[in-house]
Amino acid sequence: VTGFEPKLALVSGSTGLECYQKLISQLKSVCNPGAIVWFEIGSEQGQALVEMLAKFKDVQVIKDLSGKDRFV
């Protein structure tokens, strides 16, 4: 993976959520009302992202074929 993915895609600060925090803070300025936004997440990050997105409606965690959290 390290040969193909940029380091920022693999390491996101001490909690692993810093990139999401930055993106979420910009959503209202870059998305039209009613936009649908997907985040691919690590299997342990679902609940944290749901909490970070609490001010938005219809936030859902989608599991992958292995039953692990994969998208919010």
PQR file with spaces between the fields and no chain letter, atoms N, CA, C, O and H, PARSE charges and radii, in Angstrom:
ATOM       1  N    VAL     1       0.827   -1.185    0.000 -0.4000 1.5000
ATOM       2  CA   VAL     1       0.000    0.000    0.000 -0.0000 2.0000
ATOM       3  C    VAL     1       0.871    1.249    0.000  0.5500 1.7000
ATOM       4  O    VAL     1       0.549    2.220   -0.684 -0.5500 1.4000
ATOM       5  N    THR     2       1.954    1.244    0.743 -0.4000 1.5000
ATOM       6  CA   THR     2       2.780    2.447    0.853 -0.0000 2.0000
ATOM       7  C    THR     2       3.404    2.844   -0.476  0.5500 1.7000
ATOM       8  O    THR     2       3.794    3.999   -0.646 -0.5500 1.4000
ATOM       9  H    THR     2       2.216    0.455    1.299  0.4000 1.0000
ATOM      10  N    GLY     3       3.510    1.919   -1.419 -0.4000 1.5000
ATOM      11  CA   GLY     3       4.052    2.239   -2.732 -0.0000 2.0000
ATOM      12  C    GLY     3       3.061    2.949   -3.632  0.5500 1.7000
ATOM      13  O    GLY     3       3.455    3.508   -4.656 -0.5500 1.4000
ATOM      14  H    GLY     3       3.193    0.981   -1.281  0.4000 1.0000
ATOM      15  N    PHE     4       1.782    2.944   -3.277 -0.4000 1.5000
ATOM      16  CA   PHE     4       0.750    3.493   -4.137 -0.0000 2.0000
ATOM      17  C    PHE     4      -0.047    4.632   -3.519  0.5500 1.7000
ATOM      18  O    PHE     4      -0.520    5.515   -4.235 -0.5500 1.4000
ATOM      19  H    PHE     4       1.462    2.490   -2.446  0.4000 1.0000
ATOM      20  N    GLU     5      -0.200    4.623   -2.218 -0.4000 1.5000
ATOM      21  CA   GLU     5      -1.005    5.633   -1.538 -0.0000 2.0000
ATOM      22  C    GLU     5      -0.109    6.733   -0.977  0.5500 1.7000
ATOM      23  O    GLU     5       0.980    6.447   -0.479 -0.5500 1.4000
ATOM      24  H    GLU     5       0.183    3.906   -1.637  0.4000 1.0000
ATOM      25  N    PRO     6      -0.555    7.995   -1.051 -0.5600 1.5000
ATOM      26  CA   PRO     6       0.229    9.056   -0.414  0.2800 2.0000
ATOM      27  C    PRO     6       0.210    8.881    1.101  0.5500 1.7000
ATOM      28  O    PRO     6      -0.755    8.362    1.662 -0.5500 1.4000
ATOM      29  N    LYS     7       1.279    9.317    1.755 -0.4000 1.5000
ATOM      30  CA   LYS     7       1.383    9.157    3.206 -0.0000 2.0000
ATOM      31  C    LYS     7       0.172    9.736    3.931  0.5500 1.7000
ATOM      32  O    LYS     7      -0.299    9.158    4.910 -0.5500 1.4000
ATOM      33  H    LYS     7       2.063    9.739    1.300  0.4000 1.0000
ATOM      34  N    LEU     8      -0.339   10.881    3.453 -0.4000 1.5000
ATOM      35  CA   LEU     8      -1.495   11.515    4.096 -0.0000 2.0000
ATOM      36  C    LEU     8      -2.721   10.601    4.082  0.5500 1.7000
ATOM      37  O    LEU     8      -3.563   10.689    4.976 -0.5500 1.4000
ATOM      38  H    LEU     8       0.043   11.351    2.657  0.4000 1.0000
ATOM      39  N    ALA     9      -2.831    9.732    3.088 -0.4000 1.5000
ATOM      40  CA   ALA     9      -3.967    8.812    3.022 -0.0000 2.0000
ATOM      41  C    ALA     9      -3.841    7.680    4.043  0.5500 1.7000
ATOM      42  O    ALA     9      -4.831    7.032    4.382 -0.5500 1.4000
ATOM      43  H    ALA     9      -2.147    9.660    2.362  0.4000 1.0000
ATOM      44  N    LEU    10      -2.648    7.452    4.517 -0.4000 1.5000
ATOM      45  CA   LEU    10      -2.408    6.340    5.426 -0.0000 2.0000
ATOM      46  C    LEU    10      -2.204    6.761    6.878  0.5500 1.7000
ATOM      47  O    LEU    10      -2.445    5.973    7.793 -0.5500 1.4000
ATOM      48  H    LEU    10      -1.844    7.979    4.241  0.4000 1.0000
ATOM      49  N    VAL    11      -1.764    7.995    7.093 -0.4000 1.5000
ATOM      50  CA   VAL    11      -1.457    8.483    8.435 -0.0000 2.0000
ATOM      51  C    VAL    11      -2.129    9.833    8.607  0.5500 1.7000
ATOM      52  O    VAL    11      -1.841   10.772    7.864 -0.5500 1.4000
ATOM      53  H    VAL    11      -1.568    8.635    6.350  0.4000 1.0000
ATOM      54  N    SER    12      -3.013    9.934    9.572 -0.4000 1.5000
ATOM      55  CA   SER    12      -3.760   11.176    9.763 -0.0000 2.0000
ATOM      56  C    SER    12      -3.659   11.655   11.195  0.5500 1.7000
ATOM      57  O    SER    12      -4.657   11.674   11.915 -0.5500 1.4000
ATOM      58  H    SER    12      -3.246    9.171   10.175  0.4000 1.0000
ATOM      59  N    GLY    13      -2.492   12.034   11.608 -0.4000 1.5000
ATOM      60  CA   GLY    13      -2.334   12.569   12.956 -0.0000 2.0000
ATOM      61  C    GLY    13      -2.437   11.513   14.038  0.5500 1.7000
ATOM      62  O    GLY    13      -2.423   10.315   13.757 -0.5500 1.4000
ATOM      63  H    GLY    13      -1.682   12.019   11.023  0.4000 1.0000
ATOM      64  N    SER    14      -2.540   11.961   15.259 -0.4000 1.5000
ATOM      65  CA   SER    14      -2.502   11.042   16.397 -0.0000 2.0000
ATOM      66  C    SER    14      -3.782   10.225   16.572  0.5500 1.7000
ATOM      67  O    SER    14      -3.726    9.109   17.090 -0.5500 1.4000
ATOM      68  H    SER    14      -2.551   12.935   15.488  0.4000 1.0000
ATOM      69  N    THR    15      -4.935   10.755   16.152 -0.4000 1.5000
ATOM      70  CA   THR    15      -6.191   10.017   16.325 -0.0000 2.0000
ATOM      71  C    THR    15      -6.635    9.300   15.060  0.5500 1.7000
ATOM      72  O    THR    15      -7.484    8.410   15.118 -0.5500 1.4000
ATOM      73  H    THR    15      -4.980   11.661   15.731  0.4000 1.0000
ATOM      74  N    GLY    16      -6.078    9.673   13.927 -0.4000 1.5000
ATOM      75  CA   GLY    16      -6.514    9.100   12.658 -0.0000 2.0000
ATOM      76  C    GLY    16      -7.749    9.776   12.102  0.5500 1.7000
ATOM      77  O    GLY    16      -8.254    9.375   11.053 -0.5500 1.4000
ATOM      78  H    GLY    16      -5.388   10.396   13.879  0.4000 1.0000
ATOM      79  N    LEU    17      -8.245   10.798   12.789 -0.4000 1.5000
ATOM      80  CA   LEU    17      -9.476   11.471   12.380 -0.0000 2.0000
ATOM      81  C    LEU    17      -9.252   12.911   11.916  0.5500 1.7000
ATOM      82  O    LEU    17     -10.203   13.582   11.515 -0.5500 1.4000
ATOM      83  H    LEU    17      -7.835   11.123   13.641  0.4000 1.0000
ATOM      84  N    GLU    18      -8.028   13.387   11.965 -0.4000 1.5000
ATOM      85  CA   GLU    18      -7.750   14.783   11.653 -0.0000 2.0000
ATOM      86  C    GLU    18      -8.157   15.177   10.232  0.5500 1.7000
ATOM      87  O    GLU    18      -8.693   16.266   10.029 -0.5500 1.4000
ATOM      88  H    GLU    18      -7.255   12.842   12.290  0.4000 1.0000
ATOM      89  N    CYS    19      -7.916   14.325    9.264 -0.4000 1.5000
ATOM      90  CA   CYS    19      -8.316   14.643    7.880 -0.0000 2.0000
ATOM      91  C    CYS    19      -9.832   14.773    7.775  0.5500 1.7000
ATOM      92  O    CYS    19     -10.337   15.650    7.074 -0.5500 1.4000
ATOM      93  H    CYS    19      -7.480   13.440    9.429  0.4000 1.0000
ATOM      94  N    TYR    20     -10.547   13.910    8.465 -0.4000 1.5000
ATOM      95  CA   TYR    20     -12.005   13.997    8.447 -0.0000 2.0000
ATOM      96  C    TYR    20     -12.476   15.305    9.077  0.5500 1.7000
ATOM      97  O    TYR    20     -13.391   15.949    8.565 -0.5500 1.4000
ATOM      98  H    TYR    20     -10.136   13.198    9.035  0.4000 1.0000
ATOM      99  N    GLN    21     -11.852   15.695   10.185 -0.4000 1.5000
ATOM     100  CA   GLN    21     -12.231   16.945   10.842 -0.0000 2.0000
ATOM     101  C    GLN    21     -12.056   18.127    9.891  0.5500 1.7000
ATOM     102  O    GLN    21     -12.913   19.008    9.823 -0.5500 1.4000
ATOM     103  H    GLN    21     -11.108   15.172   10.600  0.4000 1.0000
ATOM     104  N    LYS    22     -10.965   18.140    9.172 -0.4000 1.5000
ATOM     105  CA   LYS    22     -10.714   19.228    8.234 -0.0000 2.0000
ATOM     106  C    LYS    22     -11.745   19.221    7.106  0.5500 1.7000
ATOM     107  O    LYS    22     -12.284   20.268    6.749 -0.5500 1.4000
ATOM     108  H    LYS    22     -10.269   17.424    9.227  0.4000 1.0000
ATOM     109  N    LEU    23     -12.014   18.060    6.553 -0.4000 1.5000
ATOM     110  CA   LEU    23     -13.003   17.958    5.468 -0.0000 2.0000
ATOM     111  C    LEU    23     -14.397   18.359    5.943  0.5500 1.7000
ATOM     112  O    LEU    23     -15.099   19.104    5.259 -0.5500 1.4000
ATOM     113  H    LEU    23     -11.576   17.209    6.843  0.4000 1.0000
ATOM     114  N    ILE    24     -14.790   17.872    7.099 -0.4000 1.5000
ATOM     115  CA   ILE    24     -16.125   18.174    7.631 -0.0000 2.0000
ATOM     116  C    ILE    24     -16.294   19.671    7.855  0.5500 1.7000
ATOM     117  O    ILE    24     -17.368   20.220    7.611 -0.5500 1.4000
ATOM     118  H    ILE    24     -14.220   17.267    7.655  0.4000 1.0000
ATOM     119  N    SER    25     -15.237   20.332    8.320 -0.4000 1.5000
ATOM     120  CA   SER    25     -15.330   21.777    8.557 -0.0000 2.0000
ATOM     121  C    SER    25     -15.543   22.562    7.270  0.5500 1.7000
ATOM     122  O    SER    25     -15.981   23.711    7.318 -0.5500 1.4000
ATOM     123  H    SER    25     -14.364   19.886    8.518  0.4000 1.0000
ATOM     124  N    GLN    26     -15.243   21.968    6.128 -0.4000 1.5000
ATOM     125  CA   GLN    26     -15.369   22.645    4.838 -0.0000 2.0000
ATOM     126  C    GLN    26     -16.620   22.248    4.053  0.5500 1.7000
ATOM     127  O    GLN    26     -16.891   22.830    3.003 -0.5500 1.4000
ATOM     128  H    GLN    26     -14.887   21.035    6.089  0.4000 1.0000
ATOM     129  N    LEU    27     -17.376   21.282    4.535 -0.4000 1.5000
ATOM     130  CA   LEU    27     -18.500   20.749    3.763 -0.0000 2.0000
ATOM     131  C    LEU    27     -19.511   21.811    3.352  0.5500 1.7000
ATOM     132  O    LEU    27     -19.894   21.880    2.184 -0.5500 1.4000
ATOM     133  H    LEU    27     -17.156   20.809    5.389  0.4000 1.0000
ATOM     134  N    LYS    28     -19.943   22.631    4.286 -0.4000 1.5000
ATOM     135  CA   LYS    28     -20.982   23.606    3.958 -0.0000 2.0000
ATOM     136  C    LYS    28     -20.514   24.623    2.928  0.5500 1.7000
ATOM     137  O    LYS    28     -21.333   25.168    2.188 -0.5500 1.4000
ATOM     138  H    LYS    28     -19.632   22.575    5.235  0.4000 1.0000
ATOM     139  N    SER    29     -19.221   24.889    2.865 -0.4000 1.5000
ATOM     140  CA   SER    29     -18.717   25.879    1.904 -0.0000 2.0000
ATOM     141  C    SER    29     -18.454   25.284    0.522  0.5500 1.7000
ATOM     142  O    SER    29     -18.311   26.029   -0.448 -0.5500 1.4000
ATOM     143  H    SER    29     -18.555   24.447    3.467  0.4000 1.0000
ATOM     144  N    VAL    30     -18.387   23.960    0.415 -0.4000 1.5000
ATOM     145  CA   VAL    30     -18.072   23.361   -0.887 -0.0000 2.0000
ATOM     146  C    VAL    30     -19.186   22.473   -1.451  0.5500 1.7000
ATOM     147  O    VAL    30     -19.097   22.023   -2.593 -0.5500 1.4000
ATOM     148  H    VAL    30     -18.503   23.355    1.203  0.4000 1.0000
ATOM     149  N    CYS    31     -20.231   22.219   -0.660 -0.4000 1.5000
ATOM     150  CA   CYS    31     -21.325   21.349   -1.115 -0.0000 2.0000
ATOM     151  C    CYS    31     -22.618   22.140   -1.251  0.5500 1.7000
ATOM     152  O    CYS    31     -22.898   23.052   -0.473 -0.5500 1.4000
ATOM     153  H    CYS    31     -20.304   22.585    0.268  0.4000 1.0000
ATOM     154  N    ASN    32     -23.387   21.771   -2.245 -0.4000 1.5000
ATOM     155  CA   ASN    32     -24.723   22.346   -2.394 -0.0000 2.0000
ATOM     156  C    ASN    32     -25.655   21.738   -1.353  0.5500 1.7000
ATOM     157  O    ASN    32     -25.423   20.620   -0.893 -0.5500 1.4000
ATOM     158  H    ASN    32     -23.159   21.030   -2.877  0.4000 1.0000
ATOM     159  N    PRO    33     -26.712   22.467   -0.975 -0.5600 1.5000
ATOM     160  CA   PRO    33     -27.695   21.887   -0.054  0.2800 2.0000
ATOM     161  C    PRO    33     -28.237   20.570   -0.619  0.5500 1.7000
ATOM     162  O    PRO    33     -28.532   20.474   -1.810 -0.5500 1.4000
ATOM     163  N    GLY    34     -28.364   19.578    0.230 -0.4000 1.5000
ATOM     164  CA   GLY    34     -28.866   18.278   -0.199 -0.0000 2.0000
ATOM     165  C    GLY    34     -27.802   17.360   -0.784  0.5500 1.7000
ATOM     166  O    GLY    34     -28.113   16.245   -1.204 -0.5500 1.4000
ATOM     167  H    GLY    34     -28.124   19.657    1.198  0.4000 1.0000
ATOM     168  N    ALA    35     -26.552   17.812   -0.817 -0.4000 1.5000
ATOM     169  CA   ALA    35     -25.476   16.978   -1.365 -0.0000 2.0000
ATOM     170  C    ALA    35     -25.319   15.704   -0.542  0.5500 1.7000
ATOM     171  O    ALA    35     -25.626   15.674    0.649 -0.5500 1.4000
ATOM     172  H    ALA    35     -26.300   18.718   -0.475  0.4000 1.0000
ATOM     173  N    ILE    36     -24.845   14.675   -1.189 -0.4000 1.5000
ATOM     174  CA   ILE    36     -24.536   13.420   -0.514 -0.0000 2.0000
ATOM     175  C    ILE    36     -23.015   13.302   -0.468  0.5500 1.7000
ATOM     176  O    ILE    36     -22.339   13.443   -1.487 -0.5500 1.4000
ATOM     177  H    ILE    36     -24.596   14.700   -2.157  0.4000 1.0000
ATOM     178  N    VAL    37     -22.492   13.045    0.717 -0.4000 1.5000
ATOM     179  CA   VAL    37     -21.048   12.941    0.918 -0.0000 2.0000
ATOM     180  C    VAL    37     -20.744   11.568    1.501  0.5500 1.7000
ATOM     181  O    VAL    37     -21.401   11.127    2.444 -0.5500 1.4000
ATOM     182  H    VAL    37     -23.042   12.931    1.545  0.4000 1.0000
ATOM     183  N    TRP    38     -19.748   10.895    0.937 -0.4000 1.5000
ATOM     184  CA   TRP    38     -19.317    9.588    1.421 -0.0000 2.0000
ATOM     185  C    TRP    38     -17.893    9.701    1.936  0.5500 1.7000
ATOM     186  O    TRP    38     -17.055   10.362    1.323 -0.5500 1.4000
ATOM     187  H    TRP    38     -19.214   11.254    0.171  0.4000 1.0000
ATOM     188  N    PHE    39     -17.620    9.058    3.061 -0.4000 1.5000
ATOM     189  CA   PHE    39     -16.263    8.931    3.573 -0.0000 2.0000
ATOM     190  C    PHE    39     -15.940    7.449    3.661  0.5500 1.7000
ATOM     191  O    PHE    39     -16.702    6.687    4.256 -0.5500 1.4000
ATOM     192  H    PHE    39     -18.301    8.521    3.559  0.4000 1.0000
ATOM     193  N    GLU    40     -14.829    7.029    3.082 -0.4000 1.5000
ATOM     194  CA   GLU    40     -14.338    5.683    3.331 -0.0000 2.0000
ATOM     195  C    GLU    40     -13.581    5.743    4.654  0.5500 1.7000
ATOM     196  O    GLU    40     -12.771    6.643    4.877 -0.5500 1.4000
ATOM     197  H    GLU    40     -14.209    7.648    2.599  0.4000 1.0000
ATOM     198  N    ILE    41     -13.851    4.780    5.525 -0.4000 1.5000
ATOM     199  CA   ILE    41     -13.300    4.837    6.875 -0.0000 2.0000
ATOM     200  C    ILE    41     -12.614    3.537    7.251  0.5500 1.7000
ATOM     201  O    ILE    41     -12.810    2.499    6.619 -0.5500 1.4000
ATOM     202  H    ILE    41     -14.509    4.049    5.344  0.4000 1.0000
ATOM     203  N    GLY    42     -11.807    3.624    8.292 -0.4000 1.5000
ATOM     204  CA   GLY    42     -11.261    2.420    8.904 -0.0000 2.0000
ATOM     205  C    GLY    42     -12.360    1.718    9.685  0.5500 1.7000
ATOM     206  O    GLY    42     -13.315    2.361   10.123 -0.5500 1.4000
ATOM     207  H    GLY    42     -11.648    4.467    8.805  0.4000 1.0000
ATOM     208  N    SER    43     -12.241    0.444    9.861 -0.4000 1.5000
ATOM     209  CA   SER    43     -13.312   -0.351   10.471 -0.0000 2.0000
ATOM     210  C    SER    43     -13.623    0.037   11.914  0.5500 1.7000
ATOM     211  O    SER    43     -14.667   -0.356   12.437 -0.5500 1.4000
ATOM     212  H    SER    43     -11.466   -0.078    9.505  0.4000 1.0000
ATOM     213  N    GLU    44     -12.758    0.787   12.563 -0.4000 1.5000
ATOM     214  CA   GLU    44     -12.977    1.207   13.948 -0.0000 2.0000
ATOM     215  C    GLU    44     -13.403    2.675   14.056  0.5500 1.7000
ATOM     216  O    GLU    44     -13.512    3.195   15.166 -0.5500 1.4000
ATOM     217  H    GLU    44     -11.911    1.106   12.139  0.4000 1.0000
ATOM     218  N    GLN    45     -13.645    3.353   12.929 -0.4000 1.5000
ATOM     219  CA   GLN    45     -13.881    4.794   12.949 -0.0000 2.0000
ATOM     220  C    GLN    45     -15.345    5.201   12.781  0.5500 1.7000
ATOM     221  O    GLN    45     -15.649    6.392   12.852 -0.5500 1.4000
ATOM     222  H    GLN    45     -13.556    2.930   12.027  0.4000 1.0000
ATOM     223  N    GLY    46     -16.240    4.275   12.566 -0.4000 1.5000
ATOM     224  CA   GLY    46     -17.632    4.590   12.272 -0.0000 2.0000
ATOM     225  C    GLY    46     -18.307    5.472   13.294  0.5500 1.7000
ATOM     226  O    GLY    46     -18.852    6.518   12.940 -0.5500 1.4000
ATOM     227  H    GLY    46     -15.993    3.308   12.509  0.4000 1.0000
ATOM     228  N    GLN    47     -18.285    5.082   14.548 -0.4000 1.5000
ATOM     229  CA   GLN    47     -18.982    5.843   15.587 -0.0000 2.0000
ATOM     230  C    GLN    47     -18.390    7.237   15.748  0.5500 1.7000
ATOM     231  O    GLN    47     -19.129    8.202   15.945 -0.5500 1.4000
ATOM     232  H    GLN    47     -17.842    4.233   14.836  0.4000 1.0000
ATOM     233  N    ALA    48     -17.078    7.355   15.667 -0.4000 1.5000
ATOM     234  CA   ALA    48     -16.444    8.672   15.808 -0.0000 2.0000
ATOM     235  C    ALA    48     -16.888    9.605   14.685  0.5500 1.7000
ATOM     236  O    ALA    48     -17.146   10.784   14.927 -0.5500 1.4000
ATOM     237  H    ALA    48     -16.478    6.572   15.506  0.4000 1.0000
ATOM     238  N    LEU    49     -16.980    9.087   13.458 -0.4000 1.5000
ATOM     239  CA   LEU    49     -17.424    9.928   12.340 -0.0000 2.0000
ATOM     240  C    LEU    49     -18.895   10.297   12.480  0.5500 1.7000
ATOM     241  O    LEU    49     -19.277   11.424   12.163 -0.5500 1.4000
ATOM     242  H    LEU    49     -16.771    8.129   13.262  0.4000 1.0000
ATOM     243  N    VAL    50     -19.714    9.384   12.941 -0.4000 1.5000
ATOM     244  CA   VAL    50     -21.127    9.694   13.168 -0.0000 2.0000
ATOM     245  C    VAL    50     -21.233   10.849   14.164  0.5500 1.7000
ATOM     246  O    VAL    50     -22.029   11.766   13.961 -0.5500 1.4000
ATOM     247  H    VAL    50     -19.404    8.469   13.198  0.4000 1.0000
ATOM     248  N    GLU    51     -20.454   10.816   15.216 -0.4000 1.5000
ATOM     249  CA   GLU    51     -20.476   11.891   16.213 -0.0000 2.0000
ATOM     250  C    GLU    51     -19.973   13.203   15.620  0.5500 1.7000
ATOM     251  O    GLU    51     -20.520   14.264   15.922 -0.5500 1.4000
ATOM     252  H    GLU    51     -19.807   10.071   15.380  0.4000 1.0000
ATOM     253  N    MET    52     -18.944   13.146   14.786 -0.4000 1.5000
ATOM     254  CA   MET    52     -18.402   14.353   14.161 -0.0000 2.0000
ATOM     255  C    MET    52     -19.395   14.965   13.180  0.5500 1.7000
ATOM     256  O    MET    52     -19.371   16.173   12.946 -0.5500 1.4000
ATOM     257  H    MET    52     -18.500   12.285   14.540  0.4000 1.0000
ATOM     258  N    LEU    53     -20.261   14.144   12.610 -0.4000 1.5000
ATOM     259  CA   LEU    53     -21.232   14.603   11.616 -0.0000 2.0000
ATOM     260  C    LEU    53     -22.620   14.809   12.212  0.5500 1.7000
ATOM     261  O    LEU    53     -23.603   14.872   11.473 -0.5500 1.4000
ATOM     262  H    LEU    53     -20.280   13.163   12.800  0.4000 1.0000
ATOM     263  N    ALA    54     -22.715   14.915   13.525 -0.4000 1.5000
ATOM     264  CA   ALA    54     -24.002   14.994   14.217 -0.0000 2.0000
ATOM     265  C    ALA    54     -24.876   16.147   13.737  0.5500 1.7000
ATOM     266  O    ALA    54     -26.101   16.034   13.776 -0.5500 1.4000
ATOM     267  H    ALA    54     -21.917   14.864   14.125  0.4000 1.0000
ATOM     268  N    LYS    55     -24.289   17.250   13.285 -0.4000 1.5000
ATOM     269  CA   LYS    55     -25.090   18.396   12.851 -0.0000 2.0000
ATOM     270  C    LYS    55     -25.698   18.195   11.463  0.5500 1.7000
ATOM     271  O    LYS    55     -26.505   19.013   11.020 -0.5500 1.4000
ATOM     272  H    LYS    55     -23.294   17.342   13.253  0.4000 1.0000
ATOM     273  N    PHE    56     -25.325   17.130   10.782 -0.4000 1.5000
ATOM     274  CA   PHE    56     -25.884   16.827    9.466 -0.0000 2.0000
ATOM     275  C    PHE    56     -26.970   15.773    9.616  0.5500 1.7000
ATOM     276  O    PHE    56     -26.998   15.052   10.614 -0.5500 1.4000
ATOM     277  H    PHE    56     -24.670   16.466   11.142  0.4000 1.0000
ATOM     278  N    LYS    57     -27.858   15.674    8.645 -0.4000 1.5000
ATOM     279  CA   LYS    57     -28.940   14.695    8.751 -0.0000 2.0000
ATOM     280  C    LYS    57     -28.620   13.437    7.943  0.5500 1.7000
ATOM     281  O    LYS    57     -27.782   13.454    7.042 -0.5500 1.4000
ATOM     282  H    LYS    57     -27.836   16.260    7.835  0.4000 1.0000
ATOM     283  N    ASP    58     -29.294   12.372    8.281 -0.4000 1.5000
ATOM     284  CA   ASP    58     -29.181   11.097    7.575 -0.0000 2.0000
ATOM     285  C    ASP    58     -27.760   10.550    7.527  0.5500 1.7000
ATOM     286  O    ASP    58     -27.321   10.075    6.480 -0.5500 1.4000
ATOM     287  H    ASP    58     -29.975   12.359    9.013  0.4000 1.0000
ATOM     288  N    VAL    59     -27.045   10.607    8.627 -0.4000 1.5000
ATOM     289  CA   VAL    59     -25.695   10.050    8.699 -0.0000 2.0000
ATOM     290  C    VAL    59     -25.820    8.558    8.993  0.5500 1.7000
ATOM     291  O    VAL    59     -26.491    8.155    9.943 -0.5500 1.4000
ATOM     292  H    VAL    59     -27.402   10.993    9.477  0.4000 1.0000
ATOM     293  N    GLN    60     -25.173    7.757    8.176 -0.4000 1.5000
ATOM     294  CA   GLN    60     -25.263    6.307    8.324 -0.0000 2.0000
ATOM     295  C    GLN    60     -23.890    5.677    8.179  0.5500 1.7000
ATOM     296  O    GLN    60     -23.034    6.194    7.461 -0.5500 1.4000
ATOM     297  H    GLN    60     -24.628    8.085    7.405  0.4000 1.0000
ATOM     298  N    VAL    61     -23.682    4.560    8.864 -0.4000 1.5000
ATOM     299  CA   VAL    61     -22.480    3.754    8.688 -0.0000 2.0000
ATOM     300  C    VAL    61     -22.867    2.575    7.803  0.5500 1.7000
ATOM     301  O    VAL    61     -23.843    1.878    8.078 -0.5500 1.4000
ATOM     302  H    VAL    61     -24.377    4.140    9.447  0.4000 1.0000
ATOM     303  N    ILE    62     -22.107    2.359    6.755 -0.4000 1.5000
ATOM     304  CA   ILE    62     -22.341    1.251    5.824 -0.0000 2.0000
ATOM     305  C    ILE    62     -21.229    0.225    6.007  0.5500 1.7000
ATOM     306  O    ILE    62     -20.048    0.572    6.016 -0.5500 1.4000
ATOM     307  H    ILE    62     -21.313    2.926    6.532  0.4000 1.0000
ATOM     308  N    LYS    63     -21.607   -1.012    6.150 -0.4000 1.5000
ATOM     309  CA   LYS    63     -20.628   -2.081    6.358 -0.0000 2.0000
ATOM     310  C    LYS    63     -20.179   -2.666    5.017  0.5500 1.7000
ATOM     311  O    LYS    63     -20.913   -2.620    4.030 -0.5500 1.4000
ATOM     312  H    LYS    63     -22.566   -1.294    6.143  0.4000 1.0000
ATOM     313  N    ASP    64     -18.967   -3.214    5.000 -0.4000 1.5000
ATOM     314  CA   ASP    64     -18.466   -3.877    3.803 -0.0000 2.0000
ATOM     315  C    ASP    64     -18.951   -5.323    3.782  0.5500 1.7000
ATOM     316  O    ASP    64     -19.729   -5.727    4.645 -0.5500 1.4000
ATOM     317  H    ASP    64     -18.371   -3.251    5.802  0.4000 1.0000
ATOM     318  N    LEU    65     -18.500   -6.100    2.809 -0.4000 1.5000
ATOM     319  CA   LEU    65     -18.968   -7.480    2.687 -0.0000 2.0000
ATOM     320  C    LEU    65     -18.508   -8.375    3.842  0.5500 1.7000
ATOM     321  O    LEU    65     -19.052   -9.460    4.045 -0.5500 1.4000
ATOM     322  H    LEU    65     -17.868   -5.771    2.107  0.4000 1.0000
ATOM     323  N    SER    66     -17.520   -7.924    4.582 -0.4000 1.5000
ATOM     324  CA   SER    66     -17.054   -8.662    5.757 -0.0000 2.0000
ATOM     325  C    SER    66     -17.788   -8.274    7.027  0.5500 1.7000
ATOM     326  O    SER    66     -17.517   -8.815    8.099 -0.5500 1.4000
ATOM     327  H    SER    66     -17.078   -7.043    4.416  0.4000 1.0000
ATOM     328  N    GLY    67     -18.729   -7.324    6.906 -0.4000 1.5000
ATOM     329  CA   GLY    67     -19.490   -6.883    8.055 -0.0000 2.0000
ATOM     330  C    GLY    67     -18.799   -5.815    8.882  0.5500 1.7000
ATOM     331  O    GLY    67     -19.227   -5.518    9.997 -0.5500 1.4000
ATOM     332  H    GLY    67     -18.950   -6.885    6.036  0.4000 1.0000
ATOM     333  N    LYS    68     -17.725   -5.232    8.342 -0.4000 1.5000
ATOM     334  CA   LYS    68     -16.991   -4.182    9.064 -0.0000 2.0000
ATOM     335  C    LYS    68     -17.421   -2.807    8.567  0.5500 1.7000
ATOM     336  O    LYS    68     -17.747   -2.634    7.393 -0.5500 1.4000
ATOM     337  H    LYS    68     -17.377   -5.473    7.436  0.4000 1.0000
ATOM     338  N    ASP    69     -17.419   -1.837    9.471 -0.4000 1.5000
ATOM     339  CA   ASP    69     -17.729   -0.474    9.063 -0.0000 2.0000
ATOM     340  C    ASP    69     -16.767   -0.053    7.966  0.5500 1.7000
ATOM     341  O    ASP    69     -15.557   -0.235    8.101 -0.5500 1.4000
ATOM     342  H    ASP    69     -17.154   -1.978   10.425  0.4000 1.0000
ATOM     343  N    ARG    70     -17.299    0.519    6.861 -0.4000 1.5000
ATOM     344  CA   ARG    70     -16.425    0.893    5.753 -0.0000 2.0000
ATOM     345  C    ARG    70     -16.702    2.277    5.188  0.5500 1.7000
ATOM     346  O    ARG    70     -15.783    2.941    4.709 -0.5500 1.4000
ATOM     347  H    ARG    70     -18.281    0.667    6.752  0.4000 1.0000
ATOM     348  N    PHE    71     -17.954    2.725    5.235 -0.4000 1.5000
ATOM     349  CA   PHE    71     -18.309    4.040    4.714 -0.0000 2.0000
ATOM     350  C    PHE    71     -19.241    4.758    5.682  0.5500 1.7000
ATOM     351  O    PHE    71     -20.027    4.131    6.392 -0.5500 1.4000
ATOM     352  H    PHE    71     -18.700    2.185    5.624  0.4000 1.0000
ATOM     353  N    VAL    72     -19.138    6.069    5.697 -0.4000 1.5000
ATOM     354  CA   VAL    72     -20.102    6.909    6.410 -0.0000 2.0000
ATOM     355  C    VAL    72     -20.624    7.889    5.397  0.5500 1.7000
ATOM     356  O    VAL    72     -21.462    8.729    5.725 -0.5500 1.4000
ATOM     357  H    VAL    72     -18.498    6.579    5.120  0.4000 1.0000
